[in-house]
Each structure stands twice: as structure tokens, then as C-alpha cells.
Amino acid sequence: MSILINKNTRVIVQGITGHHGTLNTEKMLAYGTNIVAGVTPGKGGQSVFNIPVYNTVKEAVKAHKPDWSIMFVPAPFAKAAAFEALKENLNIVIITEEIPVHDTIPILKEAERRKLTIIGPNCPGLLTAGECKLGIIPGSITKKGNVGIISRSGTLTHEVTDLLTKAGIGQSTIVGIGGDRIIGSDYETVLRIFEKDKQTDAIVLLGEIGGVLEQNACSFIKKMHKPVITYITGKSAPPGKQMGHAGAIAYGAGQSAQAKMDALKKAGAHVALTPQQVPKLVKKVI
């Protein structure tokens, strides 16, 4: 069992003919992802790695009945592309960075209205180990197992996944929720799904400075039966300075790494001080 996606998930790629779309489609296919179609306006009738390309999501859905769309669409066109997928009742992974907030908000509202899942924007995507990958998480560093991962940072996701794999600890599903100030599925949303997943025995939560998403998850962490191991990056970041992601900026002490670590520890999570400590804590609690 896994969460959100598995080997049977049917996927379309929006923006499949662009550089990033084509590059990552090849890697997702190599991992075993069941990509059934691609969509690029004006490119209908072409194919990418023998995957048929359509002009519209509606055409692709009618022909192939997908479950998810993954978007490699430039920021100015992301809102229109997302609404096109939502109108066809598809869940979406939005890899795109720098989508304006006033475009993201209506996307999330429409997804909520339709009870659909949005992962991202500005995220590394989703990966169920050994089965399906939607995004840019390197398949080579993953190992099938029983530890779920949730992270705001793509690079940190990759680093900790690699450390876990090298320590002999496999993963169930990895969820990169995204580094923007406003995102779709947050920590609590994904924690609730992991808590019900029979394959997942523990969850690694990776956070960073800025916002209060980590603190917002604490009330649910207190109620969880499964152990949560956390690492928060940005302890040395100066207040008020953006550190990479749009959401990685601490406005005041309450959004600092230390504030998040304190809140998580109080909620009962196991707090690592370095990425290298994460596998040690996982082995300790499982």
C-alpha cells in the first residue's frame, strides 16, 4: 500500500514537449510511471517517447482516462493549465516555480471545491518507492520501505532520502509539498493520510524557516500513533532574509527554525539537529 500514487496511477504530462517536460518524462518513464498521454497546445498529433500528445487536457482525458496530471508549464500559463486539468477532475502536481500568488489562490480554491488534490506549486513532486514518480525526485536514491517523507524543500528531500537509503531505511511515499508561501496539500493534510497508511510505520517531516505550516501540524502530531521525526533547516538564517524559496523567510522569531523545532518537540515529534541524525532517530523509533 502507498499514499496518493502507485504503479497503477494513470498520468498525463502538461507541457510534455518543453525542455523540462521531455527531460523529466523520460526519467519518470524509466522509473516505471504509467504516463498515458501528454498535452501541449498546438502540438497535438506529435509523440514523445511514444506517448501521444494532445492539444487539450479534455482530449487526453477522453482518450486515456488519467488520474493525475503533472505540470511542467511556464508560470505565466500555469493558472490556465491547472484550471484545464481541474475541470476534467484531475489531481495535479505543479512543479512550476514563480507562479504569482494571485494565480495560485484561485487554483487552490477550485481544487478544494472539487475535492481534488494539489501538490505544489514549486515542489519536487511525489514518489512512491519502486512504483511511480511524478516530478524530479531522483529515483536512484530511493528504496522501497516503510518510512514516509514530507518536505517543503526539494534539495533537503533528496539529501535525507539518500541518507535513509544508505542507512538501509526504505521509503513508502515521498511528498514534496512545495516551498511557496501558498501551497496546496500541507503537512497536516499529508500526515493524516500517512497515519492511515498500513505500509508507513514512521514519518519524516522536513521543514524550513518561514510561515507556520510546521506549527499548524503540531496539534495533529500530538494525536498521532505513528512516530514523527523532524529536521528544520535554516537555524543560521538571518531574520527577514529570503533563503531560496519564496516561503523561506522568517518574519519574526515565531517563524524561525528554533521556534519550529521547539513547537514540534513539544508536540511529541523527535527533532534531529542535522540531516545526518534523521536516520539514527528513525532506527531508534521503529
C-alpha positions as CSV (number, residue, x, y, z in Angstrom):
1,M,0.0,0.0,0.0
2,S,1.1,3.6,-0.6
3,I,-0.4,7.0,-0.5
4,L,-1.7,9.2,-3.4
5,I,0.0,7.3,-6.2
6,N,1.0,3.8,-7.1
7,K,2.1,1.6,-10.1
8,N,-1.5,1.7,-11.4
9,T,-1.8,5.5,-11.4
10,R,-2.6,6.9,-14.9
11,V,-0.7,10.1,-15.6
12,I,-0.7,12.9,-18.2
13,V,2.1,15.4,-18.5
14,Q,1.1,19.0,-19.3
15,G,4.0,20.8,-21.1
16,I,5.4,17.4,-22.2
17,T,7.1,18.9,-25.3
18,G,9.1,21.6,-23.4
19,H,12.7,21.0,-22.3
20,H,11.8,20.2,-18.7
21,G,8.7,18.2,-19.6
22,T,10.5,16.0,-22.1
23,L,13.6,15.5,-19.8
24,N,11.5,14.5,-16.8
25,T,9.1,12.4,-18.8
26,E,12.0,10.2,-19.8
27,K,13.1,9.8,-16.2
28,M,9.5,9.2,-14.9
29,L,9.0,6.5,-17.5
30,A,12.3,4.9,-16.6
31,Y,11.1,4.7,-13.0
32,G,8.0,2.9,-14.1
33,T,5.4,5.7,-14.1
34,N,2.3,4.9,-16.1
35,I,2.3,8.0,-18.3
36,V,-0.6,7.7,-20.8
37,A,-0.6,11.0,-22.6
38,G,0.9,14.4,-22.9
39,V,-0.6,17.8,-23.5
40,T,0.8,20.9,-25.2
41,P,-1.4,23.3,-27.1
42,G,-0.6,23.4,-30.8
43,K,1.5,20.2,-30.6
44,G,-1.4,17.7,-30.9
45,G,-0.6,14.7,-33.1
46,Q,3.1,14.5,-32.1
47,S,4.5,11.9,-29.7
48,V,7.2,12.0,-27.0
49,F,8.8,8.6,-26.2
50,N,5.8,7.0,-28.0
51,I,3.4,8.9,-25.7
52,P,0.7,10.6,-27.7
53,V,0.5,14.4,-27.4
54,Y,-2.9,16.3,-27.4
55,N,-3.8,19.9,-27.7
56,T,-6.1,19.9,-24.7
57,V,-6.5,18.0,-21.4
58,K,-10.1,17.3,-22.4
59,E,-8.9,15.3,-25.4
60,A,-6.3,13.4,-23.4
61,V,-8.8,12.6,-20.6
62,K,-11.4,11.3,-23.1
63,A,-8.9,9.0,-24.8
64,H,-6.9,7.7,-21.8
65,K,-8.9,8.3,-18.5
66,P,-5.9,9.5,-16.3
67,D,-6.0,10.1,-12.6
68,W,-3.3,12.7,-12.2
69,S,-1.6,15.5,-14.2
70,I,1.9,16.7,-13.6
71,M,2.6,20.2,-14.9
72,F,5.8,21.4,-16.4
73,V,4.2,24.6,-17.7
74,P,5.8,28.1,-17.5
75,A,4.5,30.3,-14.7
76,P,2.5,32.7,-17.0
77,F,0.4,29.8,-18.3
78,A,0.2,27.7,-15.1
79,K,-3.2,29.0,-14.0
80,A,-4.9,28.3,-17.3
81,A,-3.3,24.8,-17.5
82,A,-4.3,24.0,-13.9
83,F,-7.9,25.0,-14.4
84,E,-8.0,22.9,-17.6
85,A,-6.9,19.8,-15.6
86,L,-9.2,20.6,-12.6
87,K,-12.2,21.0,-15.0
88,E,-11.5,17.4,-16.0
89,N,-11.4,16.3,-12.3
90,L,-7.7,15.5,-12.3
91,N,-5.4,15.7,-9.2
92,I,-2.3,17.8,-10.0
93,V,1.4,18.0,-9.2
94,I,2.6,21.6,-10.0
95,I,6.4,21.6,-10.4
96,T,6.4,25.2,-11.7
97,E,8.2,28.0,-9.7
98,E,7.4,31.7,-9.5
99,I,3.6,31.4,-10.1
100,P,2.1,34.6,-8.9
101,V,0.2,34.3,-5.6
102,H,-2.9,35.8,-7.2
103,D,-2.9,32.9,-9.7
104,T,-2.2,30.2,-7.1
105,I,-5.1,31.2,-4.8
106,P,-7.9,30.5,-7.4
107,I,-6.3,27.2,-8.4
108,L,-6.4,26.0,-4.8
109,K,-9.9,27.3,-4.2
110,E,-11.1,25.4,-7.3
111,A,-9.3,22.2,-6.3
112,E,-10.9,22.5,-2.8
113,R,-14.4,23.0,-4.4
114,R,-13.9,19.9,-6.5
115,K,-12.3,17.9,-3.6
116,L,-9.1,17.3,-5.7
117,T,-5.5,17.2,-4.5
118,I,-2.9,19.8,-5.4
119,I,0.8,19.1,-4.7
120,G,2.9,22.3,-5.0
121,P,3.5,24.7,-6.6
122,N,7.3,25.0,-6.6
123,C,7.8,21.4,-5.5
124,P,9.9,18.3,-6.3
125,G,6.7,16.2,-6.6
126,L,5.6,12.8,-5.4
127,L,7.3,9.4,-5.5
128,T,6.0,6.0,-4.3
129,A,9.2,4.0,-4.0
130,G,9.6,1.3,-6.6
131,E,6.2,2.1,-8.2
132,C,5.6,5.7,-9.5
133,K,7.2,9.0,-9.7
134,L,5.6,12.4,-10.5
135,G,8.3,15.0,-10.5
136,I,12.0,15.5,-10.2
137,I,12.9,13.4,-7.1
138,P,15.8,11.2,-8.3
139,G,14.6,7.6,-8.4
140,S,18.2,6.3,-7.9
141,I,18.3,7.5,-4.3
142,T,15.1,5.8,-3.3
143,K,14.4,2.4,-1.7
144,K,11.1,0.7,-1.1
145,G,10.2,0.6,2.6
146,N,8.0,1.8,5.4
147,V,9.0,5.4,6.1
148,G,7.0,8.3,4.7
149,I,8.6,11.7,3.9
150,I,7.0,15.1,3.7
151,S,9.1,18.2,2.8
152,R,9.0,21.8,1.8
153,S,12.5,21.7,0.3
154,G,13.4,19.7,-2.8
155,T,17.1,19.6,-2.1
156,L,16.5,18.6,1.5
157,T,14.1,15.9,0.3
158,H,16.9,14.4,-1.9
159,E,19.5,14.7,0.8
160,V,17.5,13.0,3.5
161,T,16.1,10.3,1.2
162,D,19.7,9.5,0.2
163,L,20.8,9.3,3.8
164,L,17.9,7.0,4.7
165,T,18.6,4.7,1.7
166,K,22.3,4.5,2.5
167,A,21.3,3.6,6.1
168,G,19.2,0.7,4.8
169,I,15.9,2.5,5.5
170,G,13.3,2.4,2.7
171,Q,10.5,4.8,1.9
172,S,6.8,4.3,1.3
173,T,5.9,7.6,-0.3
174,I,7.8,10.8,-0.6
175,V,5.8,14.0,-0.8
176,G,7.4,17.4,-1.7
177,I,4.7,19.8,-0.7
178,G,6.5,22.9,-2.1
179,G,8.3,26.0,-1.0
180,D,5.9,28.8,-1.9
181,R,4.1,30.9,0.6
182,I,0.8,29.4,-0.5
183,I,0.6,25.8,-1.5
184,G,-1.9,23.0,-1.9
185,S,-1.6,20.0,0.4
186,D,0.2,21.0,3.6
187,Y,1.9,19.0,6.4
188,E,-1.2,18.1,8.3
189,T,-3.1,17.0,5.2
190,V,-0.3,14.6,4.3
191,L,0.3,13.4,7.9
192,R,-3.4,12.4,8.1
193,I,-3.0,10.2,5.0
194,F,0.2,8.7,6.3
195,E,-1.4,8.0,9.7
196,K,-3.9,5.7,7.9
197,D,-1.4,4.0,5.6
198,K,-0.6,0.4,6.6
199,Q,2.7,0.5,4.8
200,T,4.0,3.5,6.6
201,D,5.4,2.9,10.1
202,A,7.0,6.3,10.7
203,I,7.1,9.8,9.0
204,V,10.0,12.1,8.4
205,L,8.9,15.8,8.3
206,L,11.4,18.2,6.8
207,G,10.8,21.9,7.3
208,E,12.5,25.3,6.9
209,I,12.2,28.8,8.2
210,G,9.2,31.0,7.2
211,G,5.5,30.6,7.7
212,V,3.8,28.5,10.3
213,L,3.0,25.3,8.4
214,E,5.1,23.2,10.8
215,Q,3.4,24.7,13.8
216,N,0.0,24.2,12.3
217,A,0.7,20.5,12.1
218,C,1.6,20.2,15.8
219,S,-2.0,19.7,17.1
220,F,-2.4,16.7,14.8
221,I,1.1,15.3,15.6
222,K,0.1,15.2,19.3
223,K,-2.8,12.8,18.4
224,M,-0.8,10.5,16.0
225,H,0.0,6.9,16.8
226,K,3.0,6.8,14.4
227,P,6.3,8.4,15.3
228,V,7.3,11.7,13.5
229,I,10.9,12.5,13.0
230,T,11.7,16.1,12.1
231,Y,14.5,18.3,10.8
232,I,14.2,22.0,10.3
233,T,16.8,23.8,8.1
234,G,17.7,27.5,8.4
235,K,19.0,27.8,12.0
236,S,21.7,30.2,10.9
237,A,19.5,32.2,8.5
238,P,19.3,36.0,9.3
239,P,15.7,37.2,10.2
240,G,13.9,38.9,7.3
241,K,16.1,37.4,4.6
242,Q,14.6,35.1,1.9
243,M,16.7,31.9,1.7
244,G,15.9,30.4,-1.7
245,H,12.1,29.6,-1.6
246,A,9.5,32.3,-1.7
247,G,8.2,31.0,1.6
248,A,11.6,30.6,3.3
249,I,11.8,33.9,5.1
250,A,11.4,34.3,8.8
251,Y,9.3,37.3,9.8
252,G,10.0,37.4,13.5
253,A,11.1,34.8,16.0
254,G,7.9,32.8,15.6
255,Q,8.9,31.7,12.1
256,S,12.5,30.8,12.9
257,A,13.9,27.3,12.8
258,Q,14.2,27.2,16.6
259,A,10.6,28.2,17.1
260,K,9.5,25.4,14.8
261,M,11.8,22.9,16.5
262,D,10.5,23.8,19.9
263,A,6.9,23.5,18.8
264,L,7.5,20.1,17.2
265,K,9.3,18.8,20.2
266,K,6.5,19.9,22.5
267,A,4.0,18.1,20.2
268,G,5.9,14.9,20.7
269,A,8.0,14.8,17.5
270,H,11.6,13.6,17.5
271,V,13.8,16.5,16.5
272,A,17.1,16.0,14.6
273,L,19.7,18.7,14.8
274,T,21.3,17.7,11.5
275,P,20.2,15.8,8.4
276,Q,22.6,13.0,9.4
277,Q,20.8,12.5,12.7
278,V,17.5,11.7,10.9
279,P,18.3,8.0,10.0
280,K,19.6,7.4,13.6
281,L,16.3,8.7,15.0
282,V,14.3,6.7,12.6
283,K,16.1,3.5,13.5
284,K,15.6,4.4,17.2
285,V,11.8,4.7,16.9
286,I,10.9,1.9,14.5
